[in-house]
Amino acid sequence: MPEYIRQVVRERRFEEELRELIAEAISADQFVEAADFLISRDPLIGSQTEDPRVWAIPMALVEGEQVVLYYTF
């Protein structure tokens, strides 16, 4: 466990795309809380992409579709 928990900052584009993907507010909040929990505690939990500044983490299925969250830190 890291010495401190990092703060996750979400951009407007993320919020807009999330609402298009998950219309129900409670489900969207659960998705975000899961991502925040993982990334704020261990940002290296994802896989580094070809761009060394971008990481990806597969998330739970959304309406039967695989969702991958891309992030940077």
PDB file of N, CA, C and O in Angstrom:
ATOM      1  N   MET A   1       0.856  -1.174   0.000  1.00  0.00           N
ATOM      2  CA  MET A   1       0.000   0.000   0.000  1.00  0.00           C
ATOM      3  C   MET A   1       0.901   1.235   0.000  1.00  0.00           C
ATOM      4  O   MET A   1       1.817   1.327   0.817  1.00  0.00           O
ATOM      5  N   PRO A   2       0.653   2.187  -0.905  1.00  0.00           N
ATOM      6  CA  PRO A   2       1.487   3.385  -0.950  1.00  0.00           C
ATOM      7  C   PRO A   2       1.321   4.212   0.318  1.00  0.00           C
ATOM      8  O   PRO A   2       0.360   4.047   1.069  1.00  0.00           O
ATOM      9  N   GLU A   3       2.276   5.102   0.539  1.00  0.00           N
ATOM     10  CA  GLU A   3       2.245   5.954   1.722  1.00  0.00           C
ATOM     11  C   GLU A   3       1.089   6.940   1.678  1.00  0.00           C
ATOM     12  O   GLU A   3       0.593   7.355   2.725  1.00  0.00           O
ATOM     13  N   TYR A   4       0.658   7.315   0.501  1.00  0.00           N
ATOM     14  CA  TYR A   4      -0.451   8.256   0.365  1.00  0.00           C
ATOM     15  C   TYR A   4      -1.309   7.855  -0.822  1.00  0.00           C
ATOM     16  O   TYR A   4      -0.861   7.146  -1.724  1.00  0.00           O
ATOM     17  N   ILE A   5      -2.530   8.314  -0.804  1.00  0.00           N
ATOM     18  CA  ILE A   5      -3.445   8.027  -1.904  1.00  0.00           C
ATOM     19  C   ILE A   5      -3.462   9.229  -2.832  1.00  0.00           C
ATOM     20  O   ILE A   5      -3.613  10.364  -2.381  1.00  0.00           O
ATOM     21  N   ARG A   6      -3.310   8.990  -4.104  1.00  0.00           N
ATOM     22  CA  ARG A   6      -3.303  10.064  -5.093  1.00  0.00           C
ATOM     23  C   ARG A   6      -4.722  10.522  -5.375  1.00  0.00           C
ATOM     24  O   ARG A   6      -5.688   9.803  -5.118  1.00  0.00           O
ATOM     25  N   GLN A   7      -4.827  11.712  -5.900  1.00  0.00           N
ATOM     26  CA  GLN A   7      -6.132  12.248  -6.286  1.00  0.00           C
ATOM     27  C   GLN A   7      -6.326  12.033  -7.781  1.00  0.00           C
ATOM     28  O   GLN A   7      -5.429  12.315  -8.576  1.00  0.00           O
ATOM     29  N   VAL A   8      -7.479  11.540  -8.157  1.00  0.00           N
ATOM     30  CA  VAL A   8      -7.804  11.330  -9.564  1.00  0.00           C
ATOM     31  C   VAL A   8      -8.546  12.560 -10.072  1.00  0.00           C
ATOM     32  O   VAL A   8      -9.514  13.009  -9.459  1.00  0.00           O
ATOM     33  N   VAL A   9      -8.088  13.097 -11.189  1.00  0.00           N
ATOM     34  CA  VAL A   9      -8.718  14.265 -11.804  1.00  0.00           C
ATOM     35  C   VAL A   9      -9.350  13.811 -13.109  1.00  0.00           C
ATOM     36  O   VAL A   9      -8.681  13.245 -13.973  1.00  0.00           O
ATOM     37  N   ARG A  10     -10.644  14.067 -13.241  1.00  0.00           N
ATOM     38  CA  ARG A  10     -11.359  13.679 -14.463  1.00  0.00           C
ATOM     39  C   ARG A  10     -11.632  14.914 -15.310  1.00  0.00           C
ATOM     40  O   ARG A  10     -11.989  15.974 -14.797  1.00  0.00           O
ATOM     41  N   GLU A  11     -11.457  14.754 -16.605  1.00  0.00           N
ATOM     42  CA  GLU A  11     -11.723  15.850 -17.530  1.00  0.00           C
ATOM     43  C   GLU A  11     -13.171  15.815 -17.994  1.00  0.00           C
ATOM     44  O   GLU A  11     -13.849  14.794 -17.878  1.00  0.00           O
ATOM     45  N   ARG A  12     -13.630  16.924 -18.511  1.00  0.00           N
ATOM     46  CA  ARG A  12     -15.005  17.035 -19.003  1.00  0.00           C
ATOM     47  C   ARG A  12     -15.284  15.984 -20.073  1.00  0.00           C
ATOM     48  O   ARG A  12     -16.359  15.385 -20.091  1.00  0.00           O
ATOM     49  N   ARG A  13     -14.324  15.759 -20.963  1.00  0.00           N
ATOM     50  CA  ARG A  13     -14.519  14.773 -22.033  1.00  0.00           C
ATOM     51  C   ARG A  13     -14.804  13.388 -21.446  1.00  0.00           C
ATOM     52  O   ARG A  13     -15.664  12.663 -21.947  1.00  0.00           O
ATOM     53  N   PHE A  14     -14.084  13.029 -20.389  1.00  0.00           N
ATOM     54  CA  PHE A  14     -14.324  11.743 -19.739  1.00  0.00           C
ATOM     55  C   PHE A  14     -15.751  11.667 -19.232  1.00  0.00           C
ATOM     56  O   PHE A  14     -16.431  10.663 -19.445  1.00  0.00           O
ATOM     57  N   GLU A  15     -16.213  12.714 -18.564  1.00  0.00           N
ATOM     58  CA  GLU A  15     -17.570  12.733 -18.016  1.00  0.00           C
ATOM     59  C   GLU A  15     -18.611  12.603 -19.128  1.00  0.00           C
ATOM     60  O   GLU A  15     -19.594  11.876 -18.982  1.00  0.00           O
ATOM     61  N   GLU A  16     -18.392  13.311 -20.245  1.00  0.00           N
ATOM     62  CA  GLU A  16     -19.333  13.261 -21.364  1.00  0.00           C
ATOM     63  C   GLU A  16     -19.379  11.863 -21.982  1.00  0.00           C
ATOM     64  O   GLU A  16     -20.457  11.328 -22.240  1.00  0.00           O
ATOM     65  N   GLU A  17     -18.214  11.281 -22.217  1.00  0.00           N
ATOM     66  CA  GLU A  17     -18.169   9.946 -22.823  1.00  0.00           C
ATOM     67  C   GLU A  17     -18.725   8.888 -21.875  1.00  0.00           C
ATOM     68  O   GLU A  17     -19.341   7.918 -22.317  1.00  0.00           O
ATOM     69  N   LEU A  18     -18.509   9.071 -20.585  1.00  0.00           N
ATOM     70  CA  LEU A  18     -19.052   8.133 -19.608  1.00  0.00           C
ATOM     71  C   LEU A  18     -20.570   8.155 -19.634  1.00  0.00           C
ATOM     72  O   LEU A  18     -21.202   7.099 -19.590  1.00  0.00           O
ATOM     73  N   ARG A  19     -21.164   9.336 -19.704  1.00  0.00           N
ATOM     74  CA  ARG A  19     -22.630   9.450 -19.725  1.00  0.00           C
ATOM     75  C   ARG A  19     -23.213   8.838 -20.998  1.00  0.00           C
ATOM     76  O   ARG A  19     -24.322   8.304 -20.973  1.00  0.00           O
ATOM     77  N   GLU A  20     -22.479   8.909 -22.106  1.00  0.00           N
ATOM     78  CA  GLU A  20     -22.938   8.263 -23.340  1.00  0.00           C
ATOM     79  C   GLU A  20     -22.857   6.740 -23.210  1.00  0.00           C
ATOM     80  O   GLU A  20     -23.700   6.016 -23.739  1.00  0.00           O
ATOM     81  N   LEU A  21     -21.848   6.276 -22.512  1.00  0.00           N
ATOM     82  CA  LEU A  21     -21.628   4.844 -22.347  1.00  0.00           C
ATOM     83  C   LEU A  21     -22.578   4.242 -21.316  1.00  0.00           C
ATOM     84  O   LEU A  21     -23.147   3.172 -21.533  1.00  0.00           O
ATOM     85  N   ILE A  22     -22.741   4.936 -20.199  1.00  0.00           N
ATOM     86  CA  ILE A  22     -23.567   4.439 -19.093  1.00  0.00           C
ATOM     87  C   ILE A  22     -24.553   5.538 -18.720  1.00  0.00           C
ATOM     88  O   ILE A  22     -24.196   6.490 -18.026  1.00  0.00           O
ATOM     89  N   ALA A  23     -25.781   5.406 -19.177  1.00  0.00           N
ATOM     90  CA  ALA A  23     -26.783   6.452 -18.954  1.00  0.00           C
ATOM     91  C   ALA A  23     -27.260   6.502 -17.505  1.00  0.00           C
ATOM     92  O   ALA A  23     -27.556   7.580 -16.990  1.00  0.00           O
ATOM     93  N   GLU A  24     -27.338   5.355 -16.848  1.00  0.00           N
ATOM     94  CA  GLU A  24     -27.831   5.311 -15.473  1.00  0.00           C
ATOM     95  C   GLU A  24     -26.767   5.872 -14.521  1.00  0.00           C
ATOM     96  O   GLU A  24     -25.638   5.384 -14.486  1.00  0.00           O
ATOM     97  N   ALA A  25     -27.136   6.893 -13.759  1.00  0.00           N
ATOM     98  CA  ALA A  25     -26.189   7.607 -12.902  1.00  0.00           C
ATOM     99  C   ALA A  25     -25.525   6.701 -11.866  1.00  0.00           C
ATOM    100  O   ALA A  25     -24.318   6.803 -11.645  1.00  0.00           O
ATOM    101  N   ILE A  26     -26.282   5.832 -11.240  1.00  0.00           N
ATOM    102  CA  ILE A  26     -25.705   4.972 -10.199  1.00  0.00           C
ATOM    103  C   ILE A  26     -24.663   4.029 -10.794  1.00  0.00           C
ATOM    104  O   ILE A  26     -23.591   3.848 -10.216  1.00  0.00           O
ATOM    105  N   SER A  27     -24.964   3.435 -11.928  1.00  0.00           N
ATOM    106  CA  SER A  27     -24.004   2.540 -12.583  1.00  0.00           C
ATOM    107  C   SER A  27     -22.754   3.298 -13.013  1.00  0.00           C
ATOM    108  O   SER A  27     -21.639   2.793 -12.879  1.00  0.00           O
ATOM    109  N   ALA A  28     -22.941   4.502 -13.528  1.00  0.00           N
ATOM    110  CA  ALA A  28     -21.800   5.323 -13.940  1.00  0.00           C
ATOM    111  C   ALA A  28     -20.932   5.665 -12.734  1.00  0.00           C
ATOM    112  O   ALA A  28     -19.705   5.607 -12.812  1.00  0.00           O
ATOM    113  N   ASP A  29     -21.563   6.018 -11.630  1.00  0.00           N
ATOM    114  CA  ASP A  29     -20.813   6.338 -10.413  1.00  0.00           C
ATOM    115  C   ASP A  29     -20.033   5.126  -9.914  1.00  0.00           C
ATOM    116  O   ASP A  29     -18.892   5.266  -9.473  1.00  0.00           O
ATOM    117  N   GLN A  30     -20.625   3.952  -9.978  1.00  0.00           N
ATOM    118  CA  GLN A  30     -19.941   2.735  -9.541  1.00  0.00           C
ATOM    119  C   GLN A  30     -18.727   2.448 -10.421  1.00  0.00           C
ATOM    120  O   GLN A  30     -17.677   2.036  -9.928  1.00  0.00           O
ATOM    121  N   PHE A  31     -18.878   2.668 -11.716  1.00  0.00           N
ATOM    122  CA  PHE A  31     -17.771   2.483 -12.654  1.00  0.00           C
ATOM    123  C   PHE A  31     -16.618   3.412 -12.286  1.00  0.00           C
ATOM    124  O   PHE A  31     -15.466   2.983 -12.207  1.00  0.00           O
ATOM    125  N   VAL A  32     -16.935   4.683 -12.062  1.00  0.00           N
ATOM    126  CA  VAL A  32     -15.912   5.683 -11.744  1.00  0.00           C
ATOM    127  C   VAL A  32     -15.265   5.386 -10.393  1.00  0.00           C
ATOM    128  O   VAL A  32     -14.046   5.489 -10.257  1.00  0.00           O
ATOM    129  N   GLU A  33     -16.058   5.025  -9.409  1.00  0.00           N
ATOM    130  CA  GLU A  33     -15.508   4.723  -8.087  1.00  0.00           C
ATOM    131  C   GLU A  33     -14.542   3.542  -8.146  1.00  0.00           C
ATOM    132  O   GLU A  33     -13.511   3.550  -7.473  1.00  0.00           O
ATOM    133  N   ALA A  34     -14.867   2.537  -8.937  1.00  0.00           N
ATOM    134  CA  ALA A  34     -13.968   1.387  -9.080  1.00  0.00           C
ATOM    135  C   ALA A  34     -12.647   1.815  -9.714  1.00  0.00           C
ATOM    136  O   ALA A  34     -11.575   1.419  -9.256  1.00  0.00           O
ATOM    137  N   ALA A  35     -12.728   2.616 -10.760  1.00  0.00           N
ATOM    138  CA  ALA A  35     -11.519   3.096 -11.429  1.00  0.00           C
ATOM    139  C   ALA A  35     -10.704   3.982 -10.495  1.00  0.00           C
ATOM    140  O   ALA A  35      -9.488   3.822 -10.392  1.00  0.00           O
ATOM    141  N   ASP A  36     -11.364   4.912  -9.814  1.00  0.00           N
ATOM    142  CA  ASP A  36     -10.672   5.795  -8.868  1.00  0.00           C
ATOM    143  C   ASP A  36      -9.952   4.987  -7.796  1.00  0.00           C
ATOM    144  O   ASP A  36      -8.797   5.264  -7.472  1.00  0.00           O
ATOM    145  N   PHE A  37     -10.633   3.995  -7.253  1.00  0.00           N
ATOM    146  CA  PHE A  37     -10.065   3.176  -6.183  1.00  0.00           C
ATOM    147  C   PHE A  37      -8.771   2.513  -6.648  1.00  0.00           C
ATOM    148  O   PHE A  37      -7.756   2.562  -5.952  1.00  0.00           O
ATOM    149  N   LEU A  38      -8.812   1.899  -7.820  1.00  0.00           N
ATOM    150  CA  LEU A  38      -7.642   1.184  -8.329  1.00  0.00           C
ATOM    151  C   LEU A  38      -6.495   2.122  -8.679  1.00  0.00           C
ATOM    152  O   LEU A  38      -5.363   1.915  -8.243  1.00  0.00           O
ATOM    153  N   ILE A  39      -6.786   3.142  -9.459  1.00  0.00           N
ATOM    154  CA  ILE A  39      -5.734   4.015  -9.981  1.00  0.00           C
ATOM    155  C   ILE A  39      -5.127   4.897  -8.899  1.00  0.00           C
ATOM    156  O   ILE A  39      -3.919   5.133  -8.910  1.00  0.00           O
ATOM    157  N   SER A  40      -5.933   5.387  -7.969  1.00  0.00           N
ATOM    158  CA  SER A  40      -5.389   6.268  -6.935  1.00  0.00           C
ATOM    159  C   SER A  40      -4.457   5.518  -5.990  1.00  0.00           C
ATOM    160  O   SER A  40      -3.552   6.121  -5.412  1.00  0.00           O
ATOM    161  N   ARG A  41      -4.659   4.238  -5.827  1.00  0.00           N
ATOM    162  CA  ARG A  41      -3.815   3.455  -4.936  1.00  0.00           C
ATOM    163  C   ARG A  41      -2.582   2.879  -5.633  1.00  0.00           C
ATOM    164  O   ARG A  41      -1.524   2.734  -5.021  1.00  0.00           O
ATOM    165  N   ASP A  42      -2.727   2.557  -6.903  1.00  0.00           N
ATOM    166  CA  ASP A  42      -1.603   1.974  -7.636  1.00  0.00           C
ATOM    167  C   ASP A  42      -1.723   2.310  -9.117  1.00  0.00           C
ATOM    168  O   ASP A  42      -2.286   1.527  -9.883  1.00  0.00           O
ATOM    169  N   PRO A  43      -1.203   3.462  -9.532  1.00  0.00           N
ATOM    170  CA  PRO A  43      -1.347   3.859 -10.936  1.00  0.00           C
ATOM    171  C   PRO A  43      -0.651   2.915 -11.913  1.00  0.00           C
ATOM    172  O   PRO A  43      -0.946   2.936 -13.108  1.00  0.00           O
ATOM    173  N   LEU A  44       0.255   2.103 -11.427  1.00  0.00           N
ATOM    174  CA  LEU A  44       0.944   1.155 -12.305  1.00  0.00           C
ATOM    175  C   LEU A  44       0.160  -0.134 -12.498  1.00  0.00           C
ATOM    176  O   LEU A  44       0.655  -1.069 -13.127  1.00  0.00           O
ATOM    177  N   ILE A  45      -1.054  -0.197 -11.966  1.00  0.00           N
ATOM    178  CA  ILE A  45      -1.873  -1.404 -12.067  1.00  0.00           C
ATOM    179  C   ILE A  45      -2.262  -1.702 -13.518  1.00  0.00           C
ATOM    180  O   ILE A  45      -2.469  -2.860 -13.879  1.00  0.00           O
ATOM    181  N   GLY A  46      -2.359  -0.683 -14.333  1.00  0.00           N
ATOM    182  CA  GLY A  46      -2.719  -0.870 -15.734  1.00  0.00           C
ATOM    183  C   GLY A  46      -1.526  -1.327 -16.559  1.00  0.00           C
ATOM    184  O   GLY A  46      -0.458  -1.627 -16.026  1.00  0.00           O
ATOM    185  N   SER A  47      -1.726  -1.372 -17.842  1.00  0.00           N
ATOM    186  CA  SER A  47      -0.662  -1.741 -18.777  1.00  0.00           C
ATOM    187  C   SER A  47      -0.233  -0.509 -19.552  1.00  0.00           C
ATOM    188  O   SER A  47      -1.069   0.250 -20.042  1.00  0.00           O
ATOM    189  N   GLN A  48       1.054  -0.317 -19.658  1.00  0.00           N
ATOM    190  CA  GLN A  48       1.568   0.825 -20.401  1.00  0.00           C
ATOM    191  C   GLN A  48       1.351   0.586 -21.891  1.00  0.00           C
ATOM    192  O   GLN A  48       1.611  -0.505 -22.397  1.00  0.00           O
ATOM    193  N   THR A  49       0.874   1.613 -22.588  1.00  0.00           N
ATOM    194  CA  THR A  49       0.647   1.511 -24.028  1.00  0.00           C
ATOM    195  C   THR A  49       1.938   1.849 -24.766  1.00  0.00           C
ATOM    196  O   THR A  49       2.979   2.061 -24.145  1.00  0.00           O
ATOM    197  N   GLU A  50       1.864   1.896 -26.085  1.00  0.00           N
ATOM    198  CA  GLU A  50       3.038   2.268 -26.868  1.00  0.00           C
ATOM    199  C   GLU A  50       3.484   3.689 -26.554  1.00  0.00           C
ATOM    200  O   GLU A  50       4.672   4.002 -26.629  1.00  0.00           O
ATOM    201  N   ASP A  51       2.536   4.545 -26.202  1.00  0.00           N
ATOM    202  CA  ASP A  51       2.875   5.893 -25.743  1.00  0.00           C
ATOM    203  C   ASP A  51       3.252   5.760 -24.268  1.00  0.00           C
ATOM    204  O   ASP A  51       2.393   5.422 -23.454  1.00  0.00           O
ATOM    205  N   PRO A  52       4.502   6.015 -23.901  1.00  0.00           N
ATOM    206  CA  PRO A  52       4.930   5.765 -22.525  1.00  0.00           C
ATOM    207  C   PRO A  52       4.204   6.599 -21.475  1.00  0.00           C
ATOM    208  O   PRO A  52       4.333   6.327 -20.281  1.00  0.00           O
ATOM    209  N   ARG A  53       3.453   7.597 -21.888  1.00  0.00           N
ATOM    210  CA  ARG A  53       2.727   8.424 -20.918  1.00  0.00           C
ATOM    211  C   ARG A  53       1.288   7.960 -20.725  1.00  0.00           C
ATOM    212  O   ARG A  53       0.577   8.507 -19.881  1.00  0.00           O
ATOM    213  N   VAL A  54       0.846   6.967 -21.483  1.00  0.00           N
ATOM    214  CA  VAL A  54      -0.546   6.521 -21.425  1.00  0.00           C
ATOM    215  C   VAL A  54      -0.608   5.073 -20.939  1.00  0.00           C
ATOM    216  O   VAL A  54       0.155   4.216 -21.384  1.00  0.00           O
ATOM    217  N   TRP A  55      -1.531   4.827 -20.019  1.00  0.00           N
ATOM    218  CA  TRP A  55      -1.744   3.508 -19.447  1.00  0.00           C
ATOM    219  C   TRP A  55      -3.175   3.081 -19.730  1.00  0.00           C
ATOM    220  O   TRP A  55      -4.038   3.924 -19.977  1.00  0.00           O
ATOM    221  N   ALA A  56      -3.432   1.790 -19.698  1.00  0.00           N
ATOM    222  CA  ALA A  56      -4.774   1.263 -19.957  1.00  0.00           C
ATOM    223  C   ALA A  56      -5.101   0.209 -18.910  1.00  0.00           C
ATOM    224  O   ALA A  56      -4.240  -0.553 -18.470  1.00  0.00           O
ATOM    225  N   ILE A  57      -6.373   0.189 -18.526  1.00  0.00           N
ATOM    226  CA  ILE A  57      -6.830  -0.818 -17.576  1.00  0.00           C
ATOM    227  C   ILE A  57      -8.193  -1.329 -18.037  1.00  0.00           C
ATOM    228  O   ILE A  57      -9.119  -0.537 -18.217  1.00  0.00           O
ATOM    229  N   PRO A  58      -8.329  -2.645 -18.229  1.00  0.00           N
ATOM    230  CA  PRO A  58      -9.640  -3.183 -18.606  1.00  0.00           C
ATOM    231  C   PRO A  58     -10.585  -3.095 -17.409  1.00  0.00           C
ATOM    232  O   PRO A  58     -10.206  -3.404 -16.279  1.00  0.00           O
ATOM    233  N   MET A  59     -11.801  -2.676 -17.672  1.00  0.00           N
ATOM    234  CA  MET A  59     -12.804  -2.518 -16.620  1.00  0.00           C
ATOM    235  C   MET A  59     -13.878  -3.588 -16.791  1.00  0.00           C
ATOM    236  O   MET A  59     -13.840  -4.383 -17.730  1.00  0.00           O
ATOM    237  N   ALA A  60     -14.821  -3.591 -15.880  1.00  0.00           N
ATOM    238  CA  ALA A  60     -15.932  -4.540 -15.946  1.00  0.00           C
ATOM    239  C   ALA A  60     -16.732  -4.316 -17.221  1.00  0.00           C
ATOM    240  O   ALA A  60     -16.741  -3.220 -17.780  1.00  0.00           O
ATOM    241  N   LEU A  61     -17.397  -5.360 -17.669  1.00  0.00           N
ATOM    242  CA  LEU A  61     -18.235  -5.254 -18.860  1.00  0.00           C
ATOM    243  C   LEU A  61     -19.355  -4.239 -18.637  1.00  0.00           C
ATOM    244  O   LEU A  61     -19.928  -4.151 -17.552  1.00  0.00           O
ATOM    245  N   VAL A  62     -19.649  -3.484 -19.680  1.00  0.00           N
ATOM    246  CA  VAL A  62     -20.763  -2.534 -19.664  1.00  0.00           C
ATOM    247  C   VAL A  62     -21.721  -2.972 -20.758  1.00  0.00           C
ATOM    248  O   VAL A  62     -21.398  -2.903 -21.944  1.00  0.00           O
ATOM    249  N   GLU A  63     -22.897  -3.420 -20.353  1.00  0.00           N
ATOM    250  CA  GLU A  63     -23.906  -3.919 -21.290  1.00  0.00           C
ATOM    251  C   GLU A  63     -23.307  -4.954 -22.239  1.00  0.00           C
ATOM    252  O   GLU A  63     -23.572  -4.941 -23.441  1.00  0.00           O
ATOM    253  N   GLY A  64     -22.497  -5.847 -21.681  1.00  0.00           N
ATOM    254  CA  GLY A  64     -21.913  -6.929 -22.457  1.00  0.00           C
ATOM    255  C   GLY A  64     -20.688  -6.561 -23.267  1.00  0.00           C
ATOM    256  O   GLY A  64     -20.127  -7.418 -23.951  1.00  0.00           O
ATOM    257  N   GLU A  65     -20.263  -5.330 -23.213  1.00  0.00           N
ATOM    258  CA  GLU A  65     -19.106  -4.872 -23.985  1.00  0.00           C
ATOM    259  C   GLU A  65     -17.921  -4.612 -23.059  1.00  0.00           C
ATOM    260  O   GLU A  65     -18.086  -4.090 -21.956  1.00  0.00           O
ATOM    261  N   GLN A  66     -16.732  -4.980 -23.516  1.00  0.00           N
ATOM    262  CA  GLN A  66     -15.523  -4.709 -22.741  1.00  0.00           C
ATOM    263  C   GLN A  66     -15.168  -3.230 -22.850  1.00  0.00           C
ATOM    264  O   GLN A  66     -15.170  -2.662 -23.943  1.00  0.00           O
ATOM    265  N   VAL A  67     -14.871  -2.624 -21.735  1.00  0.00           N
ATOM    266  CA  VAL A  67     -14.481  -1.217 -21.692  1.00  0.00           C
ATOM    267  C   VAL A  67     -13.052  -1.142 -21.178  1.00  0.00           C
ATOM    268  O   VAL A  67     -12.701  -1.794 -20.195  1.00  0.00           O
ATOM    269  N   VAL A  68     -12.235  -0.348 -21.846  1.00  0.00           N
ATOM    270  CA  VAL A  68     -10.865  -0.124 -21.407  1.00  0.00           C
ATOM    271  C   VAL A  68     -10.731   1.347 -21.057  1.00  0.00           C
ATOM    272  O   VAL A  68     -11.100   2.219 -21.844  1.00  0.00           O
ATOM    273  N   LEU A  69     -10.206   1.615 -19.883  1.00  0.00           N
ATOM    274  CA  LEU A  69     -10.006   2.980 -19.418  1.00  0.00           C
ATOM    275  C   LEU A  69      -8.555   3.357 -19.680  1.00  0.00           C
ATOM    276  O   LEU A  69      -7.640   2.667 -19.229  1.00  0.00           O
ATOM    277  N   TYR A  70      -8.344   4.439 -20.400  1.00  0.00           N
ATOM    278  CA  TYR A  70      -7.003   4.950 -20.669  1.00  0.00           C
ATOM    279  C   TYR A  70      -6.751   6.119 -19.739  1.00  0.00           C
ATOM    280  O   TYR A  70      -7.634   6.950 -19.524  1.00  0.00           O
ATOM    281  N   TYR A  71      -5.543   6.188 -19.182  1.00  0.00           N
ATOM    282  CA  TYR A  71      -5.233   7.263 -18.251  1.00  0.00           C
ATOM    283  C   TYR A  71      -3.750   7.615 -18.316  1.00  0.00           C
ATOM    284  O   TYR A  71      -2.945   6.886 -18.896  1.00  0.00           O
ATOM    285  N   THR A  72      -3.417   8.728 -17.719  1.00  0.00           N
ATOM    286  CA  THR A  72      -2.035   9.190 -17.653  1.00  0.00           C
ATOM    287  C   THR A  72      -1.774   9.723 -16.262  1.00  0.00           C
ATOM    288  O   THR A  72      -2.707  10.083 -15.544  1.00  0.00           O
ATOM    289  N   PHE A  73      -0.530   9.775 -15.885  1.00  0.00           N
ATOM    290  CA  PHE A  73      -0.167  10.338 -14.577  1.00  0.00           C
ATOM    291  C   PHE A  73       1.237  10.876 -14.620  1.00  0.00           C
ATOM    292  O   PHE A  73       1.731  11.393 -13.617  1.00  0.00           O
TER     293      PHE A  73
END
